Amino acid sequence: MTTKLDKQTSDKVSFITFIVPEFASGYKMNVQKAYNYLKQYGGMDFLYKHWWALHTDNPYYAIKDMAQVCRDNGGYLK
């Protein structure tokens, strides 16, 4: 049995699966390490909560915002 996602959920999943690898690339780490870093320092929570606003902006700014949230929560990226 296949369950069809509603448009908003589908858009959210698409954005998250796009932006995490972009974050990884921007900070020269593999995707798994980037996900773990974002998860540990609150970046994923921020992403889940604010994905709608983040996806309307340039990905560069979304990545910078996520990195800042992580730094504010003890993350180490510059």
N, CA, C and O atoms as a Tripos MOL2 file, in Angstrom:
@<TRIPOS>MOLECULE
protein
  312   311    78     0     0
PROTEIN
NO_CHARGES

@<TRIPOS>ATOM
      1 N           0.8330   -1.1740    0.0000 N.3       1 MET1
      2 CA          0.0000    0.0000    0.0000 C.3       1 MET1
      3 C           0.8810    1.2410    0.0000 C.2       1 MET1
      4 O           1.8230    1.3340    0.7870 O.2       1 MET1
      5 N           0.5880    2.1770   -0.8600 N.am      2 THR2
      6 CA          1.3390    3.4150   -0.9710 C.3       2 THR2
      7 C           0.5180    4.5580   -0.4030 C.2       2 THR2
      8 O          -0.6640    4.7050   -0.7150 O.2       2 THR2
      9 N           1.1530    5.3620    0.4280 N.am      3 THR3
     10 CA          0.4950    6.5310    0.9890 C.3       3 THR3
     11 C           1.0350    7.7590    0.2820 C.2       3 THR3
     12 O           2.2460    7.9530    0.1830 O.2       3 THR3
     13 N           0.1260    8.5850   -0.2070 N.am      4 LYS4
     14 CA          0.5240    9.8040   -0.8980 C.3       4 LYS4
     15 C           0.6530   10.9340    0.1170 C.2       4 LYS4
     16 O          -0.2440   11.1540    0.9320 O.2       4 LYS4
     17 N           1.7770   11.6470    0.0630 N.am      5 LEU5
     18 CA          1.9940   12.7850    0.9450 C.3       5 LEU5
     19 C           1.2300   14.0030    0.4340 C.2       5 LEU5
     20 O           1.0620   14.1890   -0.7720 O.2       5 LEU5
     21 N           0.7710   14.8270    1.3730 N.am      6 ASP6
     22 CA          0.1560   16.0770    0.9420 C.3       6 ASP6
     23 C           1.2590   16.9910    0.4010 C.2       6 ASP6
     24 O           2.4420   16.7570    0.6470 O.2       6 ASP6
     25 N           0.8690   18.0240   -0.3300 N.am      7 LYS7
     26 CA          1.8250   18.9110   -1.0050 C.3       7 LYS7
     27 C           2.8020   19.5520   -0.0280 C.2       7 LYS7
     28 O           4.0000   19.5980   -0.3060 O.2       7 LYS7
     29 N           2.3220   20.0480    1.1070 N.am      8 GLN8
     30 CA          3.2010   20.7180    2.0590 C.3       8 GLN8
     31 C           4.2470   19.7550    2.6200 C.2       8 GLN8
     32 O           5.4190   20.1140    2.7380 O.2       8 GLN8
     33 N           3.8370   18.5510    2.9620 N.am      9 THR9
     34 CA          4.7850   17.5620    3.4770 C.3       9 THR9
     35 C           5.7940   17.1860    2.4010 C.2       9 THR9
     36 O           6.9860   17.0600    2.6810 O.2       9 THR9
     37 N           5.3280   17.0100    1.1940 N.am     10 SER10
     38 CA          6.2130   16.6860    0.0810 C.3      10 SER10
     39 C           7.2260   17.8120   -0.1540 C.2      10 SER10
     40 O           8.4100   17.5480   -0.3650 O.2      10 SER10
     41 N           6.7670   19.0550   -0.1170 N.am     11 ASP11
     42 CA          7.6610   20.2040   -0.2880 C.3      11 ASP11
     43 C           8.6900   20.2790    0.8400 C.2      11 ASP11
     44 O           9.8610   20.5760    0.6010 O.2      11 ASP11
     45 N           8.2520   20.0110    2.0560 N.am     12 LYS12
     46 CA          9.1460   20.0410    3.2180 C.3      12 LYS12
     47 C          10.2420   18.9790    3.0750 C.2      12 LYS12
     48 O          11.4230   19.2680    3.2680 O.2      12 LYS12
     49 N           9.8450   17.7680    2.7410 N.am     13 VAL13
     50 CA         10.8110   16.6780    2.5570 C.3      13 VAL13
     51 C          11.7820   17.0240    1.4280 C.2      13 VAL13
     52 O          12.9860   16.8060    1.5550 O.2      13 VAL13
     53 N          11.2640   17.5590    0.3360 N.am     14 SER14
     54 CA         12.1250   17.9280   -0.7990 C.3      14 SER14
     55 C          13.1480   18.9780   -0.4010 C.2      14 SER14
     56 O          14.3220   18.8790   -0.7600 O.2      14 SER14
     57 N          12.7000   19.9870    0.3460 N.am     15 PHE15
     58 CA         13.6310   21.0420    0.7540 C.3      15 PHE15
     59 C          14.6910   20.5000    1.7100 C.2      15 PHE15
     60 O          15.8750   20.8040    1.5620 O.2      15 PHE15
     61 N          14.2760   19.7110    2.6750 N.am     16 ILE16
     62 CA         15.2270   19.1820    3.6520 C.3      16 ILE16
     63 C          16.2510   18.2750    2.9720 C.2      16 ILE16
     64 O          17.4380   18.3230    3.2940 O.2      16 ILE16
     65 N          15.7900   17.4460    2.0310 N.am     17 THR17
     66 CA         16.7270   16.5570    1.3380 C.3      17 THR17
     67 C          17.6210   17.3210    0.3580 C.2      17 THR17
     68 O          18.6370   16.7970   -0.0970 O.2      17 THR17
     69 N          17.2440   18.5470    0.0390 N.am     18 PHE18
     70 CA         18.0940   19.4170   -0.7780 C.3      18 PHE18
     71 C          19.0920   20.1870    0.0950 C.2      18 PHE18
     72 O          20.2760   20.2570   -0.2360 O.2      18 PHE18
     73 N          18.6260   20.7610    1.1990 N.am     19 ILE19
     74 CA         19.4460   21.7150    1.9460 C.3      19 ILE19
     75 C          20.5130   21.0400    2.8160 C.2      19 ILE19
     76 O          21.5850   21.6140    3.0090 O.2      19 ILE19
     77 N          20.2560   19.8590    3.3360 N.am     20 VAL20
     78 CA         21.2700   19.1920    4.1670 C.3      20 VAL20
     79 C          22.5260   18.8750    3.3360 C.2      20 VAL20
     80 O          23.6280   19.1600    3.8040 O.2      20 VAL20
     81 N          22.4150   18.3030    2.1350 N.am     21 PRO21
     82 CA         23.6260   18.1140    1.3180 C.3      21 PRO21
     83 C          24.2900   19.4390    0.9170 C.2      21 PRO21
     84 O          25.5130   19.5090    0.7920 O.2      21 PRO21
     85 N          23.4860   20.4820    0.7180 N.am     22 GLU22
     86 CA         24.0600   21.7970    0.4220 C.3      22 GLU22
     87 C          24.8560   22.3180    1.6190 C.2      22 GLU22
     88 O          25.9360   22.8850    1.4540 O.2      22 GLU22
     89 N          24.3220   22.1260    2.8130 N.am     23 PHE23
     90 CA         25.0310   22.4960    4.0350 C.3      23 PHE23
     91 C          26.3440   21.7210    4.1160 C.2      23 PHE23
     92 O          27.3970   22.2950    4.3970 O.2      23 PHE23
     93 N          26.2730   20.4310    3.8710 N.am     24 ALA24
     94 CA         27.4700   19.5800    3.9080 C.3      24 ALA24
     95 C          28.5220   20.0860    2.9200 C.2      24 ALA24
     96 O          29.6990   20.1980    3.2610 O.2      24 ALA24
     97 N          28.1030   20.3830    1.7280 N.am     25 SER25
     98 CA         29.0190   20.8760    0.7090 C.3      25 SER25
     99 C          29.6170   22.2190    1.1130 C.2      25 SER25
    100 O          30.8150   22.4480    0.9420 O.2      25 SER25
    101 N          28.7840   23.1020    1.6460 N.am     26 GLY26
    102 CA         29.2510   24.4270    2.0530 C.3      26 GLY26
    103 C          30.2840   24.3880    3.1570 C.2      26 GLY26
    104 O          31.1390   25.2690    3.2410 O.2      26 GLY26
    105 N          30.2150   23.3790    4.0020 N.am     27 TYR27
    106 CA         31.1560   23.2540    5.1140 C.3      27 TYR27
    107 C          32.1110   22.0760    4.9410 C.2      27 TYR27
    108 O          32.7540   21.6360    5.8940 O.2      27 TYR27
    109 N          32.1920   21.5780    3.7170 N.am     28 LYS28
    110 CA         33.1500   20.5280    3.3390 C.3      28 LYS28
    111 C          33.1320   19.3250    4.2900 C.2      28 LYS28
    112 O          34.1480   18.9320    4.8620 O.2      28 LYS28
    113 N          31.9350   18.7670    4.4260 N.am     29 MET29
    114 CA         31.7870   17.5400    5.2160 C.3      29 MET29
    115 C          30.8450   16.6120    4.4740 C.2      29 MET29
    116 O          30.1130   17.0520    3.5880 O.2      29 MET29
    117 N          30.8530   15.3290    4.8240 N.am     30 ASN30
    118 CA         29.9200   14.4270    4.1640 C.3      30 ASN30
    119 C          28.5050   14.6480    4.7340 C.2      30 ASN30
    120 O          28.3360   15.2570    5.7910 O.2      30 ASN30
    121 N          27.5260   14.1540    4.0300 N.am     31 VAL31
    122 CA         26.1290   14.4170    4.3840 C.3      31 VAL31
    123 C          25.7810   13.8400    5.7530 C.2      31 VAL31
    124 O          25.0660   14.4800    6.5250 O.2      31 VAL31
    125 N          26.2690   12.6540    6.0650 N.am     32 GLN32
    126 CA         25.9650   12.0490    7.3650 C.3      32 GLN32
    127 C          26.5330   12.8930    8.4990 C.2      32 GLN32
    128 O          25.8530   13.1200    9.5000 O.2      32 GLN32
    129 N          27.7660   13.3570    8.3550 N.am     33 LYS33
    130 CA         28.3670   14.2070    9.3810 C.3      33 LYS33
    131 C          27.5990   15.5240    9.5150 C.2      33 LYS33
    132 O          27.3860   16.0110   10.6250 O.2      33 LYS33
    133 N          27.1890   16.0900    8.3950 N.am     34 ALA34
    134 CA         26.4170   17.3360    8.4280 C.3      34 ALA34
    135 C          25.0860   17.1250    9.1460 C.2      34 ALA34
    136 O          24.6920   17.9410    9.9790 O.2      34 ALA34
    137 N          24.3990   16.0400    8.8270 N.am     35 TYR35
    138 CA         23.1280   15.7520    9.4910 C.3      35 TYR35
    139 C          23.3360   15.5920   10.9960 C.2      35 TYR35
    140 O          22.5860   16.1560   11.7940 O.2      35 TYR35
    141 N          24.3440   14.8320   11.3780 N.am     36 ASN36
    142 CA         24.6190   14.6130   12.8040 C.3      36 ASN36
    143 C          24.9480   15.9250   13.5100 C.2      36 ASN36
    144 O          24.4860   16.1650   14.6260 O.2      36 ASN36
    145 N          25.7390   16.7660   12.8680 N.am     37 TYR37
    146 CA         26.0830   18.0720   13.4280 C.3      37 TYR37
    147 C          24.8250   18.9260   13.6000 C.2      37 TYR37
    148 O          24.6030   19.5070   14.6620 O.2      37 TYR37
    149 N          24.0070   18.9990   12.5510 N.am     38 LEU38
    150 CA         22.7680   19.7720   12.6150 C.3      38 LEU38
    151 C          21.8360   19.2300   13.6850 C.2      38 LEU38
    152 O          21.1920   20.0020   14.3960 O.2      38 LEU38
    153 N          21.7580   17.9410   13.8050 N.am     39 LYS39
    154 CA         20.9030   17.3120   14.8140 C.3      39 LYS39
    155 C          21.4130   17.6250   16.2250 C.2      39 LYS39
    156 O          20.6290   17.9720   17.1080 O.2      39 LYS39
    157 N          22.7070   17.5030   16.4290 N.am     40 GLN40
    158 CA         23.2970   17.7110   17.7470 C.3      40 GLN40
    159 C          23.1700   19.1540   18.2270 C.2      40 GLN40
    160 O          22.9510   19.3910   19.4140 O.2      40 GLN40
    161 N          23.3050   20.1190   17.3180 N.am     41 TYR41
    162 CA         23.3530   21.5200   17.7190 C.3      41 TYR41
    163 C          22.0990   22.3300   17.3670 C.2      41 TYR41
    164 O          22.1460   23.5600   17.3410 O.2      41 TYR41
    165 N          21.0010   21.6600   17.1020 N.am     42 GLY42
    166 CA         19.7250   22.3360   16.9340 C.3      42 GLY42
    167 C          19.3970   22.8200   15.5360 C.2      42 GLY42
    168 O          18.3440   23.4190   15.3150 O.2      42 GLY42
    169 N          20.2870   22.5670   14.5930 N.am     43 GLY43
    170 CA         20.0380   22.9960   13.2210 C.3      43 GLY43
    171 C          18.8620   22.2880   12.5770 C.2      43 GLY43
    172 O          18.1080   22.8980   11.8190 O.2      43 GLY43
    173 N          18.6970   21.0010   12.8720 N.am     44 MET44
    174 CA         17.5690   20.2580   12.2960 C.3      44 MET44
    175 C          16.2470   20.7280   12.8990 C.2      44 MET44
    176 O          15.2510   20.8530   12.1850 O.2      44 MET44
    177 N          16.2290   20.9880   14.1960 N.am     45 ASP45
    178 CA         15.0060   21.5090   14.8100 C.3      45 ASP45
    179 C          14.6250   22.8470   14.1760 C.2      45 ASP45
    180 O          13.4570   23.0910   13.8710 O.2      45 ASP45
    181 N          15.6180   23.7040   13.9840 N.am     46 PHE46
    182 CA         15.4010   24.9970   13.3260 C.3      46 PHE46
    183 C          14.8740   24.7890   11.9120 C.2      46 PHE46
    184 O          13.9360   25.4600   11.4820 O.2      46 PHE46
    185 N          15.4830   23.8620   11.2040 N.am     47 LEU47
    186 CA         15.0700   23.5620    9.8340 C.3      47 LEU47
    187 C          13.6380   23.0500    9.7800 C.2      47 LEU47
    188 O          12.8530   23.5040    8.9480 O.2      47 LEU47
    189 N          13.2850   22.1040   10.6600 N.am     48 TYR48
    190 CA         11.9250   21.5730   10.6860 C.3      48 TYR48
    191 C          10.9070   22.6730   11.0050 C.2      48 TYR48
    192 O           9.8180   22.7100   10.4320 O.2      48 TYR48
    193 N          11.2730   23.5550   11.9150 N.am     49 LYS49
    194 CA         10.3470   24.5930   12.3570 C.3      49 LYS49
    195 C          10.2000   25.7240   11.3330 C.2      49 LYS49
    196 O           9.1070   26.2600   11.1540 O.2      49 LYS49
    197 N          11.2960   26.0840   10.6640 N.am     50 HIS50
    198 CA         11.2850   27.2700    9.8020 C.3      50 HIS50
    199 C          11.5190   26.9600    8.3190 C.2      50 HIS50
    200 O          11.8670   27.8530    7.5470 O.2      50 HIS50
    201 N          11.3320   25.7230    7.9280 N.am     51 TRP51
    202 CA         11.6230   25.3500    6.5460 C.3      51 TRP51
    203 C          10.8690   26.1990    5.5470 C.2      51 TRP51
    204 O          11.3970   26.5160    4.4810 O.2      51 TRP51
    205 N           9.6430   26.5750    5.8740 N.am     52 TRP52
    206 CA          8.8270   27.3170    4.9160 C.3      52 TRP52
    207 C           9.4780   28.6550    4.5710 C.2      52 TRP52
    208 O           9.5510   29.0240    3.3990 O.2      52 TRP52
    209 N           9.9500   29.3790    5.5800 N.am     53 ALA53
    210 CA         10.6230   30.6550    5.3340 C.3      53 ALA53
    211 C          11.9900   30.4290    4.6810 C.2      53 ALA53
    212 O          12.3680   31.1600    3.7650 O.2      53 ALA53
    213 N          12.7220   29.4300    5.1460 N.am     54 LEU54
    214 CA         14.0580   29.1720    4.6190 C.3      54 LEU54
    215 C          14.0360   28.7980    3.1400 C.2      54 LEU54
    216 O          14.9370   29.1710    2.3890 O.2      54 LEU54
    217 N          13.0220   28.0730    2.7280 N.am     55 HIS55
    218 CA         13.0160   27.6110    1.3370 C.3      55 HIS55
    219 C          12.7030   28.7240    0.3440 C.2      55 HIS55
    220 O          12.9050   28.5530   -0.8590 O.2      55 HIS55
    221 N          12.2150   29.8570    0.8290 N.am     56 THR56
    222 CA         11.8990   30.9630   -0.0870 C.3      56 THR56
    223 C          13.1060   31.8620   -0.3320 C.2      56 THR56
    224 O          13.0680   32.7300   -1.2040 O.2      56 THR56
    225 N          14.1730   31.6590    0.4320 N.am     57 ASP57
    226 CA         15.3540   32.5000    0.3240 C.3      57 ASP57
    227 C          16.4380   31.7760   -0.4680 C.2      57 ASP57
    228 O          16.3040   30.5970   -0.7980 O.2      57 ASP57
    229 N          17.4880   32.4840   -0.7610 N.am     58 ASN58
    230 CA         18.6490   31.9030   -1.4020 C.3      58 ASN58
    231 C          19.2080   30.8170   -0.4790 C.2      58 ASN58
    232 O          19.3320   31.0530    0.7220 O.2      58 ASN58
    233 N          19.5450   29.6430   -0.9990 N.am     59 PRO59
    234 CA         20.0800   28.5720   -0.1420 C.3      59 PRO59
    235 C          21.2930   29.0080    0.6790 C.2      59 PRO59
    236 O          21.4920   28.5150    1.7900 O.2      59 PRO59
    237 N          22.0950   29.9150    0.1540 N.am     60 TYR60
    238 CA         23.2540   30.4200    0.8840 C.3      60 TYR60
    239 C          22.8320   30.9710    2.2480 C.2      60 TYR60
    240 O          23.4730   30.6850    3.2590 O.2      60 TYR60
    241 N          21.7680   31.7490    2.2740 N.am     61 TYR61
    242 CA         21.3110   32.3540    3.5240 C.3      61 TYR61
    243 C          20.6760   31.3260    4.4540 C.2      61 TYR61
    244 O          20.8110   31.4240    5.6730 O.2      61 TYR61
    245 N          19.9920   30.3530    3.8900 N.am     62 ALA62
    246 CA         19.4240   29.2840    4.7160 C.3      62 ALA62
    247 C          20.5420   28.5180    5.4120 C.2      62 ALA62
    248 O          20.4380   28.2050    6.5980 O.2      62 ALA62
    249 N          21.5990   28.2190    4.6870 N.am     63 ILE63
    250 CA         22.7350   27.4900    5.2500 C.3      63 ILE63
    251 C          23.4160   28.3230    6.3300 C.2      63 ILE63
    252 O          23.7640   27.8040    7.3910 O.2      63 ILE63
    253 N          23.6050   29.5980    6.0660 N.am     64 LYS64
    254 CA         24.2260   30.4830    7.0610 C.3      64 LYS64
    255 C          23.3600   30.5880    8.3110 C.2      64 LYS64
    256 O          23.8860   30.5870    9.4240 O.2      64 LYS64
    257 N          22.0450   30.6770    8.1480 N.am     65 ASP65
    258 CA         21.1420   30.7260    9.3080 C.3      65 ASP65
    259 C          21.2290   29.4420   10.1230 C.2      65 ASP65
    260 O          21.2750   29.4870   11.3520 O.2      65 ASP65
    261 N          21.2520   28.3050    9.4480 N.am     66 MET66
    262 CA         21.3600   27.0280   10.1490 C.3      66 MET66
    263 C          22.6850   26.9340   10.9020 C.2      66 MET66
    264 O          22.7230   26.4520   12.0340 O.2      66 MET66
    265 N          23.7590   27.3880   10.2830 N.am     67 ALA67
    266 CA         25.0670   27.3650   10.9320 C.3      67 ALA67
    267 C          25.0810   28.2690   12.1540 C.2      67 ALA67
    268 O          25.6810   27.9260   13.1730 O.2      67 ALA67
    269 N          24.4240   29.4260   12.0590 N.am     68 GLN68
    270 CA         24.3890   30.3470   13.1960 C.3      68 GLN68
    271 C          23.6140   29.7430   14.3690 C.2      68 GLN68
    272 O          24.0250   29.8840   15.5210 O.2      68 GLN68
    273 N          22.5090   29.0800   14.0830 N.am     69 VAL69
    274 CA         21.7600   28.4020   15.1380 C.3      69 VAL69
    275 C          22.6530   27.3720   15.8260 C.2      69 VAL69
    276 O          22.6590   27.2670   17.0530 O.2      69 VAL69
    277 N          23.3960   26.6250   15.0380 N.am     70 CYS70
    278 CA         24.2830   25.6120   15.6130 C.3      70 CYS70
    279 C          25.3720   26.2600   16.4710 C.2      70 CYS70
    280 O          25.6610   25.7860   17.5690 O.2      70 CYS70
    281 N          25.9740   27.3400   15.9730 N.am     71 ARG71
    282 CA         26.9910   28.0320   16.7650 C.3      71 ARG71
    283 C          26.4110   28.5440   18.0720 C.2      71 ARG71
    284 O          27.0520   28.4620   19.1200 O.2      71 ARG71
    285 N          25.1870   29.0770   18.0040 N.am     72 ASP72
    286 CA         24.5260   29.5830   19.2110 C.3      72 ASP72
    287 C          24.2630   28.4810   20.2370 C.2      72 ASP72
    288 O          24.0980   28.7460   21.4280 O.2      72 ASP72
    289 N          24.2270   27.2410   19.7470 N.am     73 ASN73
    290 CA         23.9810   26.0910   20.6310 C.3      73 ASN73
    291 C          25.2430   25.2770   20.8970 C.2      73 ASN73
    292 O          25.1550   24.1100   21.2790 O.2      73 ASN73
    293 N          26.4210   25.8840   20.7000 N.am     74 GLY74
    294 CA         27.6700   25.2240   21.0290 C.3      74 GLY74
    295 C          28.3980   24.5960   19.8580 C.2      74 GLY74
    296 O          29.4380   23.9660   20.0490 O.2      74 GLY74
    297 N          27.8780   24.7530   18.6510 N.am     75 GLY75
    298 CA         28.5400   24.2020   17.4730 C.3      75 GLY75
    299 C          29.8600   24.9040   17.2080 C.2      75 GLY75
    300 O          30.1220   25.9670   17.7710 O.2      75 GLY75
    301 N          30.6700   24.3360   16.3790 N.am     76 TYR76
    302 CA         32.0480   24.7820   16.2100 C.3      76 TYR76
    303 C          32.3840   25.2920   14.8170 C.2      76 TYR76
    304 O          33.5250   25.7000   14.5970 O.2      76 TYR76
    305 N          31.4570   25.2920   13.8630 N.am     77 LEU77
    306 CA         31.7800   25.7410   12.4980 C.3      77 LEU77
    307 C          31.9440   27.2490   12.4610 C.2      77 LEU77
    308 O          31.2880   27.9780   13.2050 O.2      77 LEU77
    309 N          32.8190   27.7010   11.5940 N.am     78 LYS78
    310 CA         33.0540   29.1420   11.4360 C.3      78 LYS78
    311 C          32.3580   29.6630   10.2200 C.2      78 LYS78
    312 O          32.4400   30.8560    9.9250 O.2      78 LYS78
@<TRIPOS>BOND
     1     1     2 1
     2     2     3 1
     3     3     4 2
     4     3     5 am
     5     5     6 1
     6     6     7 1
     7     7     8 2
     8     7     9 am
     9     9    10 1
    10    10    11 1
    11    11    12 2
    12    11    13 am
    13    13    14 1
    14    14    15 1
    15    15    16 2
    16    15    17 am
    17    17    18 1
    18    18    19 1
    19    19    20 2
    20    19    21 am
    21    21    22 1
    22    22    23 1
    23    23    24 2
    24    23    25 am
    25    25    26 1
    26    26    27 1
    27    27    28 2
    28    27    29 am
    29    29    30 1
    30    30    31 1
    31    31    32 2
    32    31    33 am
    33    33    34 1
    34    34    35 1
    35    35    36 2
    36    35    37 am
    37    37    38 1
    38    38    39 1
    39    39    40 2
    40    39    41 am
    41    41    42 1
    42    42    43 1
    43    43    44 2
    44    43    45 am
    45    45    46 1
    46    46    47 1
    47    47    48 2
    48    47    49 am
    49    49    50 1
    50    50    51 1
    51    51    52 2
    52    51    53 am
    53    53    54 1
    54    54    55 1
    55    55    56 2
    56    55    57 am
    57    57    58 1
    58    58    59 1
    59    59    60 2
    60    59    61 am
    61    61    62 1
    62    62    63 1
    63    63    64 2
    64    63    65 am
    65    65    66 1
    66    66    67 1
    67    67    68 2
    68    67    69 am
    69    69    70 1
    70    70    71 1
    71    71    72 2
    72    71    73 am
    73    73    74 1
    74    74    75 1
    75    75    76 2
    76    75    77 am
    77    77    78 1
    78    78    79 1
    79    79    80 2
    80    79    81 am
    81    81    82 1
    82    82    83 1
    83    83    84 2
    84    83    85 am
    85    85    86 1
    86    86    87 1
    87    87    88 2
    88    87    89 am
    89    89    90 1
    90    90    91 1
    91    91    92 2
    92    91    93 am
    93    93    94 1
    94    94    95 1
    95    95    96 2
    96    95    97 am
    97    97    98 1
    98    98    99 1
    99    99   100 2
   100    99   101 am
   101   101   102 1
   102   102   103 1
   103   103   104 2
   104   103   105 am
   105   105   106 1
   106   106   107 1
   107   107   108 2
   108   107   109 am
   109   109   110 1
   110   110   111 1
   111   111   112 2
   112   111   113 am
   113   113   114 1
   114   114   115 1
   115   115   116 2
   116   115   117 am
   117   117   118 1
   118   118   119 1
   119   119   120 2
   120   119   121 am
   121   121   122 1
   122   122   123 1
   123   123   124 2
   124   123   125 am
   125   125   126 1
   126   126   127 1
   127   127   128 2
   128   127   129 am
   129   129   130 1
   130   130   131 1
   131   131   132 2
   132   131   133 am
   133   133   134 1
   134   134   135 1
   135   135   136 2
   136   135   137 am
   137   137   138 1
   138   138   139 1
   139   139   140 2
   140   139   141 am
   141   141   142 1
   142   142   143 1
   143   143   144 2
   144   143   145 am
   145   145   146 1
   146   146   147 1
   147   147   148 2
   148   147   149 am
   149   149   150 1
   150   150   151 1
   151   151   152 2
   152   151   153 am
   153   153   154 1
   154   154   155 1
   155   155   156 2
   156   155   157 am
   157   157   158 1
   158   158   159 1
   159   159   160 2
   160   159   161 am
   161   161   162 1
   162   162   163 1
   163   163   164 2
   164   163   165 am
   165   165   166 1
   166   166   167 1
   167   167   168 2
   168   167   169 am
   169   169   170 1
   170   170   171 1
   171   171   172 2
   172   171   173 am
   173   173   174 1
   174   174   175 1
   175   175   176 2
   176   175   177 am
   177   177   178 1
   178   178   179 1
   179   179   180 2
   180   179   181 am
   181   181   182 1
   182   182   183 1
   183   183   184 2
   184   183   185 am
   185   185   186 1
   186   186   187 1
   187   187   188 2
   188   187   189 am
   189   189   190 1
   190   190   191 1
   191   191   192 2
   192   191   193 am
   193   193   194 1
   194   194   195 1
   195   195   196 2
   196   195   197 am
   197   197   198 1
   198   198   199 1
   199   199   200 2
   200   199   201 am
   201   201   202 1
   202   202   203 1
   203   203   204 2
   204   203   205 am
   205   205   206 1
   206   206   207 1
   207   207   208 2
   208   207   209 am
   209   209   210 1
   210   210   211 1
   211   211   212 2
   212   211   213 am
   213   213   214 1
   214   214   215 1
   215   215   216 2
   216   215   217 am
   217   217   218 1
   218   218   219 1
   219   219   220 2
   220   219   221 am
   221   221   222 1
   222   222   223 1
   223   223   224 2
   224   223   225 am
   225   225   226 1
   226   226   227 1
   227   227   228 2
   228   227   229 am
   229   229   230 1
   230   230   231 1
   231   231   232 2
   232   231   233 am
   233   233   234 1
   234   234   235 1
   235   235   236 2
   236   235   237 am
   237   237   238 1
   238   238   239 1
   239   239   240 2
   240   239   241 am
   241   241   242 1
   242   242   243 1
   243   243   244 2
   244   243   245 am
   245   245   246 1
   246   246   247 1
   247   247   248 2
   248   247   249 am
   249   249   250 1
   250   250   251 1
   251   251   252 2
   252   251   253 am
   253   253   254 1
   254   254   255 1
   255   255   256 2
   256   255   257 am
   257   257   258 1
   258   258   259 1
   259   259   260 2
   260   259   261 am
   261   261   262 1
   262   262   263 1
   263   263   264 2
   264   263   265 am
   265   265   266 1
   266   266   267 1
   267   267   268 2
   268   267   269 am
   269   269   270 1
   270   270   271 1
   271   271   272 2
   272   271   273 am
   273   273   274 1
   274   274   275 1
   275   275   276 2
   276   275   277 am
   277   277   278 1
   278   278   279 1
   279   279   280 2
   280   279   281 am
   281   281   282 1
   282   282   283 1
   283   283   284 2
   284   283   285 am
   285   285   286 1
   286   286   287 1
   287   287   288 2
   288   287   289 am
   289   289   290 1
   290   290   291 1
   291   291   292 2
   292   291   293 am
   293   293   294 1
   294   294   295 1
   295   295   296 2
   296   295   297 am
   297   297   298 1
   298   298   299 1
   299   299   300 2
   300   299   301 am
   301   301   302 1
   302   302   303 1
   303   303   304 2
   304   303   305 am
   305   305   306 1
   306   306   307 1
   307   307   308 2
   308   307   309 am
   309   309   310 1
   310   310   311 1
   311   311   312 2
@<TRIPOS>SUBSTRUCTURE
     1 MET1         2 RESIDUE 1 A MET
     2 THR2         6 RESIDUE 1 A THR
     3 THR3        10 RESIDUE 1 A THR
     4 LYS4        14 RESIDUE 1 A LYS
     5 LEU5        18 RESIDUE 1 A LEU
     6 ASP6        22 RESIDUE 1 A ASP
     7 LYS7        26 RESIDUE 1 A LYS
     8 GLN8        30 RESIDUE 1 A GLN
     9 THR9        34 RESIDUE 1 A THR
    10 SER10       38 RESIDUE 1 A SER
    11 ASP11       42 RESIDUE 1 A ASP
    12 LYS12       46 RESIDUE 1 A LYS
    13 VAL13       50 RESIDUE 1 A VAL
    14 SER14       54 RESIDUE 1 A SER
    15 PHE15       58 RESIDUE 1 A PHE
    16 ILE16       62 RESIDUE 1 A ILE
    17 THR17       66 RESIDUE 1 A THR
    18 PHE18       70 RESIDUE 1 A PHE
    19 ILE19       74 RESIDUE 1 A ILE
    20 VAL20       78 RESIDUE 1 A VAL
    21 PRO21       82 RESIDUE 1 A PRO
    22 GLU22       86 RESIDUE 1 A GLU
    23 PHE23       90 RESIDUE 1 A PHE
    24 ALA24       94 RESIDUE 1 A ALA
    25 SER25       98 RESIDUE 1 A SER
    26 GLY26      102 RESIDUE 1 A GLY
    27 TYR27      106 RESIDUE 1 A TYR
    28 LYS28      110 RESIDUE 1 A LYS
    29 MET29      114 RESIDUE 1 A MET
    30 ASN30      118 RESIDUE 1 A ASN
    31 VAL31      122 RESIDUE 1 A VAL
    32 GLN32      126 RESIDUE 1 A GLN
    33 LYS33      130 RESIDUE 1 A LYS
    34 ALA34      134 RESIDUE 1 A ALA
    35 TYR35      138 RESIDUE 1 A TYR
    36 ASN36      142 RESIDUE 1 A ASN
    37 TYR37      146 RESIDUE 1 A TYR
    38 LEU38      150 RESIDUE 1 A LEU
    39 LYS39      154 RESIDUE 1 A LYS
    40 GLN40      158 RESIDUE 1 A GLN
    41 TYR41      162 RESIDUE 1 A TYR
    42 GLY42      166 RESIDUE 1 A GLY
    43 GLY43      170 RESIDUE 1 A GLY
    44 MET44      174 RESIDUE 1 A MET
    45 ASP45      178 RESIDUE 1 A ASP
    46 PHE46      182 RESIDUE 1 A PHE
    47 LEU47      186 RESIDUE 1 A LEU
    48 TYR48      190 RESIDUE 1 A TYR
    49 LYS49      194 RESIDUE 1 A LYS
    50 HIS50      198 RESIDUE 1 A HIS
    51 TRP51      202 RESIDUE 1 A TRP
    52 TRP52      206 RESIDUE 1 A TRP
    53 ALA53      210 RESIDUE 1 A ALA
    54 LEU54      214 RESIDUE 1 A LEU
    55 HIS55      218 RESIDUE 1 A HIS
    56 THR56      222 RESIDUE 1 A THR
    57 ASP57      226 RESIDUE 1 A ASP
    58 ASN58      230 RESIDUE 1 A ASN
    59 PRO59      234 RESIDUE 1 A PRO
    60 TYR60      238 RESIDUE 1 A TYR
    61 TYR61      242 RESIDUE 1 A TYR
    62 ALA62      246 RESIDUE 1 A ALA
    63 ILE63      250 RESIDUE 1 A ILE
    64 LYS64      254 RESIDUE 1 A LYS
    65 ASP65      258 RESIDUE 1 A ASP
    66 MET66      262 RESIDUE 1 A MET
    67 ALA67      266 RESIDUE 1 A ALA
    68 GLN68      270 RESIDUE 1 A GLN
    69 VAL69      274 RESIDUE 1 A VAL
    70 CYS70      278 RESIDUE 1 A CYS
    71 ARG71      282 RESIDUE 1 A ARG
    72 ASP72      286 RESIDUE 1 A ASP
    73 ASN73      290 RESIDUE 1 A ASN
    74 GLY74      294 RESIDUE 1 A GLY
    75 GLY75      298 RESIDUE 1 A GLY
    76 TYR76      302 RESIDUE 1 A TYR
    77 LEU77      306 RESIDUE 1 A LEU
    78 LYS78      310 RESIDUE 1 A LYS
